[in-house]
Amino acid sequence: MSIFVEARIRGSLDELWRLTQTPDLHARWDLRFTDIEYLPRPDPEQPQQFRYATRIGFGVAVQGCGETVGEKDGANGERTSALKFWSDDPKSLIREGAGYWRYVPTDDGVRFFTAYDYRVRFGMVGRAFDRVIFRPLIGWATAWSFDRLRLWIEKGIDPAVSLQRSLTHGVAHSAVAFVWVYQGVVPKLLGPHADELMLIQQAGVPGANAAMCARLLGCGEVAFGMVMLFAFHRRWPLLLTVVLMIVATIGVAVNSAPFLWAAFNPVSLNLTVVALACIGLLAGRDLPSARRCSRKKPTGGA
């Protein structure tokens, strides 16, 4: 059940080490933490202790501590940093844990991977919540963060910009998907609405078949909206949306011109959807993705 994540990063090991071992830089790319602070270390021979915090919203933060229990250089320039962590914060699901980071040079960069595990509090409820929700989520957050770090090193994209682009793309993509599903369900499958039937008939469909045609269109729109949700990082659904909205607007203008100046008209709806799709396309370039990281530990160990 331990969490394993590996990223292949085209960059120098020294730069990767700096961005992962410097507390304020680490906190910038790692979604799991909002603050990391090294504590004073009077004796350099003693482990380096640190304090961390993660804001979970509504002004609430979960705090904990940890220490680096070993750093060593290996053969072929490899480096390993081991650590343990714990939290006395009663809000924290994690009670204590341990893990390591490993840096393995390759011909074109660095294999950067981590493995860690932890114990939880709150008894059986805590273990069930961890297994079903928290552990998959923190594993995803680790992988997403590693890819955000990769983009910072390989393409110079600041982690804050990556987060902003991801949020912008997510909102735009979800909004477009919602419109497809809503327009398929409400005025077509639940009705069909009289305006939908009139538009279909004015497009040349006989009145006897208009209702069935509306329901078929509704099913298609719902299906396309659901595809958009599952193909979240794909560009083609947004591109196809732009094309279909423009074609639909032209079709209404040719066959049902009075609808263009109705109180709730297809021009305002379709052009708004086009704008949202374009925003999603612009923001969707070079987004971090957990799918680019390996989540399965190699057979025989890393």
C-alpha positions as CSV (number, residue, x, y, z in Angstrom):
1,M,0.0,0.0,0.0
2,S,3.0,2.3,0.0
3,I,2.8,5.2,-2.4
4,F,5.3,5.2,-5.3
5,V,5.7,7.9,-8.0
6,E,8.4,8.2,-10.6
7,A,9.1,11.1,-13.1
8,R,11.6,11.3,-15.9
9,I,13.0,14.9,-15.9
10,R,15.2,16.3,-18.6
11,G,17.4,18.5,-16.5
12,S,20.5,18.5,-14.3
13,L,20.5,16.6,-11.0
14,D,22.0,19.6,-9.2
15,E,19.0,21.8,-10.3
16,L,16.5,19.1,-9.3
17,W,18.2,18.7,-6.0
18,R,18.1,22.5,-5.4
19,L,14.4,22.7,-6.2
20,T,13.5,19.7,-4.0
21,Q,15.8,20.3,-1.0
22,T,15.3,24.0,-0.6
23,P,12.2,24.5,1.6
24,D,10.6,27.6,0.1
25,L,11.2,26.2,-3.4
26,H,9.8,22.8,-2.5
27,A,6.6,24.4,-1.2
28,R,6.1,26.2,-4.5
29,W,5.7,23.1,-6.6
30,D,4.4,20.4,-4.2
31,L,0.6,20.5,-4.0
32,R,0.8,18.6,-0.6
33,F,2.3,21.5,1.2
34,T,1.7,25.2,1.5
35,D,4.6,26.0,3.9
36,I,7.9,24.2,4.7
37,E,10.4,25.6,7.2
38,Y,13.7,24.2,8.3
39,L,14.3,24.5,12.0
40,P,17.6,25.6,13.6
41,R,20.2,22.8,13.7
42,P,22.9,23.6,16.3
43,D,24.8,20.4,15.5
44,P,25.4,19.7,11.8
45,E,25.7,16.0,12.7
46,Q,22.1,15.9,13.8
47,P,19.2,15.3,11.4
48,Q,17.7,18.4,9.8
49,Q,14.2,18.9,11.3
50,F,11.5,20.9,9.5
51,R,8.0,22.1,10.1
52,Y,5.3,21.9,7.4
53,A,1.7,23.1,7.0
54,T,-1.1,22.4,4.5
55,R,-4.0,24.7,4.2
56,I,-7.2,22.8,3.5
57,G,-9.5,25.7,3.0
58,F,-11.7,28.1,5.1
59,G,-8.6,29.3,7.0
60,V,-7.9,25.8,8.4
61,A,-4.4,24.4,8.2
62,V,-2.9,21.0,9.1
63,Q,0.5,21.1,10.6
64,G,3.3,18.6,11.2
65,C,7.0,18.0,11.6
66,G,9.7,15.9,10.1
67,E,13.4,15.3,9.8
68,T,15.8,14.3,7.2
69,V,17.3,11.1,8.5
70,G,19.8,10.5,5.8
71,E,21.4,11.9,2.6
72,K,23.9,10.0,0.7
73,D,25.6,9.9,-2.7
74,G,25.6,6.5,-4.4
75,A,27.3,5.0,-7.4
76,N,27.1,6.7,-10.8
77,G,26.2,10.0,-9.2
78,E,22.9,8.8,-7.6
79,R,21.6,10.6,-4.6
80,T,19.1,9.6,-1.9
81,S,17.3,11.6,0.7
82,A,15.4,9.7,3.4
83,L,13.0,11.3,5.9
84,K,10.4,10.6,8.5
85,F,7.4,12.8,9.4
86,W,4.7,13.0,12.0
87,S,1.9,15.2,13.1
88,D,0.4,15.9,16.6
89,D,-2.3,18.0,15.0
90,P,-5.6,16.4,15.9
91,K,-7.0,17.4,12.5
92,S,-4.3,15.5,10.6
93,L,-5.3,12.0,9.3
94,I,-1.6,11.1,9.1
95,R,0.0,10.2,12.5
96,E,3.5,9.3,11.3
97,G,5.3,8.1,8.3
98,A,8.6,7.7,6.5
99,G,9.9,7.6,2.9
100,Y,12.7,8.6,0.6
101,W,13.5,10.5,-2.6
102,R,16.0,9.1,-5.0
103,Y,17.7,10.8,-7.9
104,V,19.2,8.6,-10.6
105,P,21.1,10.3,-13.5
106,T,20.3,9.1,-17.0
107,D,21.6,9.9,-20.5
108,D,19.0,12.6,-21.0
109,G,18.2,13.8,-17.4
110,V,17.2,12.3,-14.1
111,R,14.9,9.5,-12.9
112,F,13.3,11.1,-9.9
113,F,11.1,8.9,-7.7
114,T,9.7,8.7,-4.2
115,A,8.2,6.0,-2.1
116,Y,6.6,6.6,1.3
117,D,4.0,5.2,3.7
118,Y,2.3,6.3,6.8
119,R,0.0,5.4,9.7
120,V,-3.3,7.1,10.3
121,R,-5.3,8.1,13.3
122,F,-9.1,7.8,14.0
123,G,-9.0,4.0,14.1
124,M,-11.1,1.9,11.7
125,V,-12.9,5.0,10.3
126,G,-9.5,6.6,9.6
127,R,-8.1,3.5,7.9
128,A,-11.2,3.2,5.7
129,F,-11.2,6.8,4.7
130,D,-7.5,6.6,3.9
131,R,-7.9,3.5,1.8
132,V,-10.9,4.7,-0.2
133,I,-10.3,8.5,-0.5
134,F,-7.2,10.0,1.1
135,R,-4.4,7.6,-0.2
136,P,-5.5,7.7,-3.8
137,L,-5.8,11.5,-3.6
138,I,-2.4,12.1,-2.0
139,G,-0.9,9.7,-4.5
140,W,-2.4,11.7,-7.3
141,A,-1.2,15.0,-5.7
142,T,2.3,13.6,-5.5
143,A,2.3,12.6,-9.2
144,W,0.7,15.9,-10.3
145,S,3.3,17.8,-8.3
146,F,6.2,15.9,-9.8
147,D,5.0,16.7,-13.3
148,R,4.6,20.4,-12.3
149,L,8.2,20.3,-11.2
150,R,9.2,18.7,-14.5
151,L,7.6,21.6,-16.4
152,W,9.4,24.1,-14.2
153,I,12.8,22.5,-15.0
154,E,12.2,21.5,-18.6
155,K,10.2,24.5,-19.9
156,G,10.7,27.2,-17.3
157,I,6.9,27.3,-16.4
158,D,6.5,28.7,-12.9
159,P,4.5,26.4,-10.6
160,A,2.1,29.2,-9.9
161,V,1.4,29.6,-13.6
162,S,0.9,25.8,-14.0
163,L,-1.7,25.9,-11.2
164,Q,-3.4,29.0,-12.7
165,R,-3.6,27.4,-16.2
166,S,-4.9,24.1,-14.7
167,L,-7.7,25.9,-12.8
168,T,-8.6,28.0,-15.8
169,H,-8.6,25.0,-18.2
170,G,-10.6,23.0,-15.6
171,V,-13.3,25.6,-15.2
172,A,-13.7,26.3,-18.9
173,H,-13.6,22.6,-19.9
174,S,-16.1,21.6,-17.2
175,A,-18.4,24.5,-18.1
176,V,-18.5,23.5,-21.8
177,A,-19.2,19.9,-20.8
178,F,-22.0,21.0,-18.5
179,V,-23.6,23.0,-21.3
180,W,-23.6,20.0,-23.6
181,V,-25.2,17.8,-21.0
182,Y,-27.7,20.4,-19.9
183,Q,-28.8,21.2,-23.5
184,G,-29.2,17.5,-24.2
185,V,-31.2,16.7,-21.1
186,V,-33.4,19.6,-20.3
187,P,-34.8,21.0,-23.6
188,K,-34.6,17.7,-25.5
189,L,-34.8,14.5,-23.4
190,L,-37.1,15.9,-20.7
191,G,-39.3,17.8,-23.2
192,P,-38.8,18.1,-25.9
193,H,-39.3,21.9,-25.7
194,A,-41.5,23.5,-28.3
195,D,-38.7,25.8,-29.5
196,E,-36.5,22.7,-30.1
197,L,-39.2,21.1,-32.1
198,M,-39.7,24.2,-34.2
199,L,-36.0,24.5,-34.9
200,I,-35.8,20.9,-36.0
201,Q,-38.9,21.2,-38.2
202,Q,-37.6,24.4,-39.8
203,A,-34.3,22.6,-40.6
204,G,-36.4,20.2,-42.8
205,V,-37.4,17.3,-40.5
206,P,-41.1,16.3,-40.8
207,G,-43.2,17.2,-37.7
208,A,-44.0,13.5,-37.0
209,N,-40.3,12.8,-36.6
210,A,-39.3,16.0,-34.8
211,A,-39.7,14.6,-31.2
212,M,-37.6,11.5,-32.0
213,C,-35.0,13.6,-33.7
214,A,-34.8,15.9,-30.6
215,R,-34.3,13.0,-28.3
216,L,-31.6,11.5,-30.5
217,L,-29.8,14.9,-30.6
218,G,-30.2,15.1,-26.8
219,C,-28.6,11.7,-26.4
220,G,-25.7,12.7,-28.6
221,E,-25.2,15.9,-26.7
222,V,-25.2,14.1,-23.3
223,A,-22.8,11.5,-24.7
224,F,-20.5,14.2,-26.0
225,G,-20.6,16.1,-22.7
226,M,-19.6,13.0,-20.8
227,V,-16.8,12.2,-23.3
228,M,-15.4,15.7,-22.5
229,L,-15.3,15.0,-18.8
230,F,-13.4,11.7,-19.4
231,A,-11.1,13.3,-22.1
232,F,-10.2,16.1,-19.8
233,H,-6.7,16.7,-21.2
234,R,-7.7,16.3,-24.8
235,R,-7.9,19.3,-27.1
236,W,-10.2,17.8,-29.8
237,P,-13.5,18.0,-27.8
238,L,-12.9,21.8,-27.4
239,L,-12.0,22.2,-31.1
240,L,-15.0,20.2,-32.2
241,T,-17.2,22.3,-29.9
242,V,-16.0,25.5,-31.6
243,V,-16.8,24.0,-35.0
244,L,-20.2,22.7,-34.0
245,M,-21.3,25.9,-32.3
246,I,-20.4,28.0,-35.4
247,V,-22.2,25.5,-37.7
248,A,-25.2,25.5,-35.4
249,T,-25.4,29.3,-35.3
250,I,-25.2,29.5,-39.1
251,G,-27.9,26.9,-39.4
252,V,-30.2,28.9,-37.2
253,A,-29.5,32.0,-39.1
254,V,-30.4,30.3,-42.4
255,N,-33.4,28.3,-41.3
256,S,-34.8,30.1,-38.3
257,A,-33.7,33.7,-38.4
258,P,-36.4,35.0,-35.9
259,F,-34.7,33.0,-33.1
260,L,-31.5,35.2,-33.4
261,W,-33.2,38.1,-31.6
262,A,-35.3,36.1,-29.1
263,A,-34.9,36.8,-25.4
264,F,-32.9,33.6,-24.9
265,N,-31.3,33.1,-28.3
266,P,-28.7,30.7,-29.7
267,V,-26.3,33.5,-30.7
268,S,-25.5,34.5,-27.1
269,L,-25.4,30.8,-25.9
270,N,-23.3,29.5,-28.8
271,L,-20.8,32.4,-28.9
272,T,-20.4,32.1,-25.1
273,V,-19.6,28.4,-25.4
274,V,-17.2,29.2,-28.3
275,A,-15.4,31.7,-26.0
276,L,-15.2,29.2,-23.1
277,A,-13.8,26.5,-25.5
278,C,-11.2,28.9,-26.7
279,I,-10.2,29.8,-23.2
280,G,-9.9,26.1,-22.4
281,L,-7.7,25.6,-25.5
282,L,-5.4,28.5,-24.7
283,A,-5.0,27.5,-21.0
284,G,-4.6,23.8,-21.9
285,R,-1.1,24.0,-23.2
286,D,1.7,22.4,-21.2
287,L,-0.5,21.4,-18.2
288,P,0.9,19.2,-15.5
289,S,-0.7,15.7,-15.5
290,A,-0.3,12.9,-13.0
291,R,-0.7,10.4,-15.9
292,R,2.9,11.3,-17.1
293,C,4.3,9.7,-13.9
294,S,4.7,6.1,-13.2
295,R,2.7,5.0,-10.1
296,K,3.9,1.4,-10.1
297,K,7.0,0.4,-8.4
298,P,9.3,-1.6,-10.7
299,T,9.6,-5.3,-10.0
300,G,12.5,-6.0,-7.7
301,G,12.6,-2.5,-6.3
302,A,13.5,0.9,-7.7
